[in-house]
């Protein structure tokens, strides 16, 4: 880590202190301040990357200077606010200093706390020790970060992998700043780890908000802590967990008050904007949530006086439009660049969208997506029976991307793999929560007012699941994309769990979830601390040795493509021997690129340039950084 990383840390810490001061009267001010600081810092990071790219100044010095400026502004605000509000600074510092004392709990609470810290510590250690080695990280997440740093701009460039320039870059924007300021990829995985921690905090706040009378401490925390896909992604550079966090923030600020306050409109807009700039599925999942926002904004309009209804209605309409415009603001640069090359704002979809929508497509994908989260024989039989009943081919190319459902072993969706693992326990708890919610809604009309917000959230999640299944072709990777819905369902899961028999049974289930969480945290297939025994040929192809026993450079290849290590090193050795520092890379659309950047950096430092050559797709129209005659082609 270089000294350039320090301003980023000080900007965050001083920003957190500001929000603690502003929220000091809130019962959960520390968690809320942490969430707000992440939102502000991420928003500034996206804007900074776009602005610096205009003048090709996305470099270490510019980024460090910006965060140093933000630190100075924050310190100035803290001093000014402290003078105007005597005691605010000392009270806030005292709240922070009391965190260790407040963590002392009795009985099971202490066990749950130790378990929480253990899982967070394991995933953070994994994120730090193991460099990025996920397939998508090697092919487009990390390579585009390296191209941006080299070009000092996030603008388009010729590439064989269109995902590098077409897919939303929010996660990569944050990684690029960590990469620039730290001088390497030691912190690249930590973006998703912060999203894991943030999701735990924000879903705890949301569950407490929606279940104020019946919520039991630690229920929501243990449920979200044990979501296998969240644990797997907490130590990768993928973007699904980060998207889930932003959508969780969006949901929390929607439900925070019965009618959103004016001050909440920024947090609502910024959260959704960050989700959209991170992953396009945020648009699908955000649609029903935005409908709920509209309902909550206009709810007070119905009770306003007749003479004021028009004025009040226009104000609420303006608030909703402000949120919608604000939610798209961070993606304007991405939309513009995509439209330049692909003539569509959302860019190249890689053939994942359903072309012909219909009820059979919906039913087919609903049950197939259910199966990969509940991979048991009865559900598999249900999938086959439903397709027979509706007379629809399971592998219809209009709704199926990979033609592989029935050939996938059920163990694949239970193994600790960041591309496939499902959430069977959480799926069952969500179903149970919905059943209990419907039952109480019908049986106890007096409870409807208390359950109203929880019911709205359940409806939004179901609607989002329906929209997802209707619009995207099925693939075995869908558990990654469904992660935001699993996390958003935590309050309903908590509600269902609390309806399960005696308290001791509930506590036993929570302890079981904690044990499961620790087991998953220790054993990710591609970067385990404790490797699993090999039980299948497919696992053997991806099972890595313990990251505690491997050199860092070996871990890049140990997860899935160990056969590439030797030829990649040989190529770099030849380039070094010939002192070739301007390199043209001719690769396929899904080939591993990032390890070459790492090995070349080890050899040449920053004294080399790499660009794609022989590109035969839409990005070929974009000018190259260097003439082909100056490059050595690989």
N, C-alpha and C positions, 0 to 999 in steps of 0.2 A: 504494500500500500504506500502511495506517495502522499506528500503533504497536501497535495491538491484535493484530496478526498475530505480533508478536515472541514472546509467551509460548508460542504453538503451536510455533514453531521451537525455542525453548529447551527446551521439554518433550521434543521429539523427540530433540534432540542429547544432552541429559543422560540420557534413557532409553537411547539407543544406547550411551553410555559405560558405563552400569550393566551392560548385557548383555555388553559387551566384557570388563568386569572379571570377570563371573561365568563367562564362557566362555573365559577367556584361555588355558587349556590345550588348547582345541580347535584343530585345524590350520586350520580355516576360520572362526575366531571372528568376524572382522569381518563376513563375509557373513551368518552365522547371527545375529549380534546385530542387524544391520539388519532381517532378516526378523522376528525376535521383537519388535523395537520397533514395526514397522508393525502387527503383530497386536495388541499391547497398546494402541497409540494408537487404532487403529480400533475396538477393542472399547469403550474408554472413550468414544469419540465417539458410538457408537450408544447406549450407556447414558445418556450426558449428554443427548442430544437427547430421549430418552423421558422422562427425569426432569424436565427443565426444562419440557417441554410440559404436565406435570401441573398446574403452577402458572402456565402461560402466561408463562414467563420465558426463552424461547429468544431471546435478544438478544445484542448485541455485548458488553455489559458482563459479563453472566453467564458467557458462554463464555470470554472473556478471563480473568476472575477464576479460573475453574476451571483453565485451563492454567497460570496463574501459580502456583496452589496446587500443581499437579502438579510444576512445575519446582522449587519449594521443597522438596517431599518428595524428589524425585530428588537434589537437591544434598545434602540432609541424609543420605540413604542412602549417597551416594558418600563423604562425609566419614566416616561411621560405619564403613562397610565398609573404607575405606582405613586407618583406625586399627587395626581388628581384624586386618586382613590386610596387614601391611607389604609394600610393593612392588607391591601389586595395581594401585593407581592409576597409578603411574609406568610400570609395564609396559604397561598398557592404552593410556596416552597415547603411549608409544613405538611401539606397534603401529600406531596410527592415523597417527602422524607418518611412519612408514616406507612408507606407501602409495605415494607418488610413486616412491620408490626401487625398491619391489617391482614396479612397473609396467614397469620397464626390461627389455626382452626382446630376444632376438636373432632375426635372420632373419624367417621367416614370422610368428612370434609377435608381433613388433613391428608387422607389417602388420595382423594381426588385431586387435591392441589399438587401433591408430589407427582402423581401420574401425569397431570397436565404439564408440569415443568419438565418431566422426563421426556415426553413425546416431543415437546417443542425443542428441547435441547438436542435430542437425537436427530431430528429433521434439520435443525440448523447446522449441526456438525457435519451431517451428510452434504448439505448444500455448500458448505465451505470447503470440505476436504475433497469432494468429488467435483471435477469440472463438468460443464455441460456435456452429456453424452447421449441424450435422447435423439432419436432419428430426426425429428423435425428441427431440433436445435442444430444438428449438423448440416442440414440441407438448406434451411432458410432463416430460422430465428437468429442465429449468431452470424452467419455470413452477411446478412444485410447490415447488421451493426458494423461489421468490419468495413464494408463498402462505404457506409456513411462516414465513418471516421477517416477513411482514406480520402474520400471526395470532399470532406468537410461540409457535407450537405446531405439532406434526406431526399433530394430530388431523384428522379428516375435515372436508370442506367441500364445498358444492355445486360441481360441475364438469361441463362438457360432455364432458370427456375422462376416462373412468373409469380410464385407466392412471395418471393423476396420483395417485389415492388407493388403487388396488388393487394395483399391481405392487410388489414388494419394494423398499424405499427405501434399502438400505444405501449404494449409491453416492451417492445424493442427500443422505443424512445427512452424508457426508464433505464433499461439495461445499458444503452449506449452511454448515458451519463455516468453510471457506475464504472463502466469499462474505461471511459476517458480519464476519469479522476483517479481511479485506483491503478491504472496502468496494466490491467490484466483482467482475467475473468473470475477471480476469486469470489467476487460478490455478485456475479451474474445470476446465480440461482436464488439469491436472497430476496429478489423482488417478489417471487411467489411465496417465499416463507413469510414475508411481511403481510402478504395477502391472507395467508393461513391464520396468522395471529389476529389480523384485523377482522377476519370473518368470525372468529371465535368471539371477539369482543362485541361486534355489532349485532350478531345473532343472539347473544346473551341479552343485550339491551332490548332487541325487538321482542324476544320471547317474554321478557319481564313486562314489556308494554302491553302485549296482547293477552297475557295470562296473569294479570296483577294479583288476583286472589288465590289462584290455585298453583301458581308456579313454584316448584321446588328448586332450591339452589342446586347447581351442578347438572341438572337434567339436560338442559340445552348444550352445556359445555361438553359433556361426555358424548352426546350424540354427534355433534359436529366434529369433535376431536377424533372420533372413530370412523369417519367416512373414509373408506380405503383410497378412493381416487384423490381426495384432498391431501391425504398423507403422502401419497406417491408424488403428487405434483408440487408439494411444498419444497422439494429439493431439485426442481427442474427449471428450465427457462420457457416452458410452455405458457400459455396465456389463459387457460380455462379457469384456473383458480383465481387469477386476478380479475377476470370478468365477473366471476361469482361474487367477489368482494365488492366491486363497484355496484353491482345490482343489489347486493344486500344493503349497502348504504342508501341506495335509491329507495328501496322498500322501507327502510327504517325511518327515513325522513318524511316519507309519505304518511306513515302511520304514527309519527311521533305525537302529533296533536290531532284532535278531532277535525279541525280545519287548519290546514297548513298556514303557519305564520309567514309574513312577508320575508322575514330573515331566513326562513327555511327554503325559499325559492332558489336561492343560490346553491345550497347544498343539494337540493333535488336536481337542479339543472347540471351542476358539475359532476355529480355521481353518474348520472345517465350519460353525460357526454364522455366521460372517461370509459364507461362500459362500451359505448359505440365505437370509440377510437381504438379499442382493444380487440374486439371480436364482433363479427357481423351477427352472430346469434343473439347478441344483446338486443337487436332490433326486434327479433321474434319474441324474446322473453319480456322485453320492456313494453310491448304493446298492451297486454292486459293490465299491467301495472299502471300504465299511463291512463287507461280507462278508469281505474280506481282513483287515481289522482284527480281526474276530472270530476268524478262523483263527489269526492271529499271537498274539492274546491267549491263546487256549486251547491253543496248541501245547505249552506247558510243562506243562499239566495232564495230558496223556497220559503224560508221563514222571515224574510225581510218584509218591510211594510210595502203596501201596494204602490205608493207614490215613489218609492225608492228602488223598485225592482229593476227598472231599466238601467239605472245608474250602477246598481250593485252587480247586475248581470254583465255589463260591459267591463267593469273592473275585474271580475272573475275571469271573463274571457281573455282579457289582456294578460292576466297572470298565467293562464294556461298557455297562451301563445308565447309568452316570454320563456317559459320552461321548455317548450318545444324548440324554439329557435336556439336557446342556450344549449340544449342537448346536442344540437348538430354543429355547434360552433367549432369545437376542437377537431372535427373531421373535415372541415372545408378544404384544407390543403390536400388531404388524401383524396377526397371526392374529385377535386379539380384535376389532379394528376392522373387519376384513373380514367376520367372522362377523356383526357387528352389522348391516351393510348388505346383504351379499350372501348371508348364511346359509351361507357356506362359508369355511373358514379360508384357502384360497388365493386367494380373490377371483374377479373376473371374468377368464375365460381368453381373451376376445376371439375365441372360436370356433376356437382353435388345436388343441384336443385331438381326437384320433380318438375317435369315438363307439362304433363297433363294431370291436373288435380282432379280428385274424385273420391267418392266414399270408400271404394275398394282400396285405393292407395292408403287412405287414412287408417282403415281397419287393419290392413296388413302391417303397416309400420308401427301402429300402436302396440300390437301384440309382440312384434319382433323386438321392439325397444324394451318391452316389459321382460322378455326372456333373458336379455343380456344382463339384467339386474337381478333376476330370479332364475338362475340357470339350473333348474331342476326338471326332472322328467315330466311331471304333470304340466308344467308351463310349456315345455317343448311339445308335448302332445296337444295342448291347447292351440299352439301356433299352427300345427298341421291341420287340426280339426277345423279351425276358423277359416283357413285358406281353402279347404275342401268345401266348406259350407258356402262361402261367397264365390266359389269357382274362380279363384285368382291364383296365378302362379307366384309362389314364394319368391322366385328369382326374376320376376318381371323387371326388365331393365329400366322401365319408367320409374320404379320405386326402390330398386335395389342396386347398390353401387358395386358390390364385390362378389356376389353370387357365392356366398360362403357360410350362410347361417347354420345349416344342418351339418356342415362338415367341421364346425368349430367344437372342440371338446369343452364341456361345461366348466372344467377346471380352469380354462383360460380366463374366464370372467370372475374367478375367485383369487387367482394368483396375484402377487404384489407387483403388478405391471402398470405403468402410468398411461398406457394406451388402451387398456382393456378392462381393468378391474371394475366390477360393479359394486352396488351397495344393497345387498339383499336384506340386511337387518333394517336399514333405514327405509327401504321400500315397504317392508311389512309394517313398520311403525307408522308410516305415512298413511297406508291403507286403513290401519286400525284407527288412527286419529280422525280420518274422514268419516268412518262409520260411527264413531262415538259422537262426533260433531253433529252429524245428521240426526242421530237418535235423540240427542239432547235438544236440538232445535225443534224437533217435532213434539217430543214428550213434555218439554218444560218451556212453554212460551215466555215465562217470566225471565229466562236466562238469555233470550235472544239479543237483548241490548248489549249484554256483556260479551256475547260470542260474535257479535256482528262483524267486527274487524277481522277476527280469526277466520270467519266464514268467507269474507272477501278475499283474504290471502289464499285460502284453499281453492277458491274458484279461479283466481288468477293463475295459480300454478297449473291447475288442470287445463285451463285454456291455453297456457303457454306450451304444455306438453302436446296438446292437440295440434296447435299451429306448427310446432317443430316436426311432428310426425307427418303432417300433411305436406310440408314444403321441402323437406330434405330427404334425399334418398337414404335408405338404411345402409349402414356399414358397421362392422364390429368395433369401430372406433367411437361409436356414439356415446359410450359412457363418459368419455372426456367432455363431449359437448353438453351432456345432460347434468354435469356437475353443478352448475348454478341452480338448477331446479331442486336438486337434492339438498343443497344448503339452504335455499329459501324455504324448504319444507320443514325445517327444524322445529319451529313453533308448533306445527300440527303434530309432528312426531312426539314432541314433549307432552302435548295434550293427550295423545293416545296412550303413551306410556304411563301417565299418571292415572289413567283409568284402569290400569291392570292390577287388580287384586290388592293385596296388602302392601304396605310400604316396604317391607323386607324383600318382597319379590322385585319391586322396582329397583331397590338398591343393589340387589344381586345382578340384575340385568345391566345396570350401570357399571358395576365392577367388571362384568364380562366384557362390556364394550371397551373399558380401559385396557384390559389385558390384550384384547384384539388390536387396539390402537398401537400399543407398544410393539406387538409382534410384527405388524405391518411396517412400522417405522424402522425396525431393525433389518428388514429383509427385502428391500426393493430389488427386483431381479437384476437391474442394470447397474446398481451402485449399492450393494448390501454392506452392512457392517457385519452381519452374520449370514453368510450365503446359505440358501436352501439346498437340500439334497436334490440332485437331478432326477426327475421322474418321467421325463418325456424328451423326445428328440427336439421338439420345438424349444423347450426350456434350455436344453443343452446349447442351442445356437445363440442364446442371449444371456445365459447365466454368467454373471461376472464373479470373479473372486472377491474377497473382502477388500473394500477400499482402504482399509487400514494396512494392508500388506502390499499394495500396488503403488509404484511411482505415479505421480499425477499424470504424466504424459501417457502412461499405459491406459489410464481409465477412460480417456477419450475413445479408445477402440474396444475396451473390454466388454461393453454392454451388448453390442450387436454385430460389429464388423471387425473382429480381431484380425481377420485375414488382410485388412487394409494397412495395418501398421507398418509392415516391412516395406511394401512397395512405396508408400507415401514417404517414408524416411529415405529410401533410395533416391527418389525423385528430387527431394530437397538437397540431398548430398551432391547430386550431379549439378544442380543449379548453383550450389555454393562453390563447387569446384570450378565452374565456368564463370563465376561472378555475374550470373544473369539476374538482374534485379528488376526488370520489367517483364512481367510474365503474362502471357495470354492463356486462359484456362478454357479448354474445350471439353465440357462434361455434359452428361445427360440431365434431364429435368428433375431427377430425384437422387442424384449422386451426392456423396458426402463432400462438402467443400470446406467446412470450418477447420478440420484438423490440418489442412494445408496452411491456412492462415496462422495457426498456432506454431507449426513447425518452422515456417518461414520467418516468423517473428523471433523465434529462438535463434535462428541462424543470422538474420540480417538486421534485427531490431526494427526500426521504422524505415530503414533504407531500401524498401522494395515497393513495388506496385503490382497489383493483380487485377485483371479484368477479364470478363468473359469474351470469348471470340467464337466465331462460327455460329452465332446466335441466329435461329431461324423462326422466331416468333414475333409477336407484336412489339416487343421492346427493342428489336433490332433497329427500328427507325430512330432511336435515341442516340445522340452522338456519343462516341467513346471518349474516354479520358485521354487516350494516347493512340497515335496511328498504329495500325497493325504491323507496319514495317519495323517498329521499335520494340516489338514484343517477341519473346521466345514462346512458342505455342506448346502447351502440354495437352 
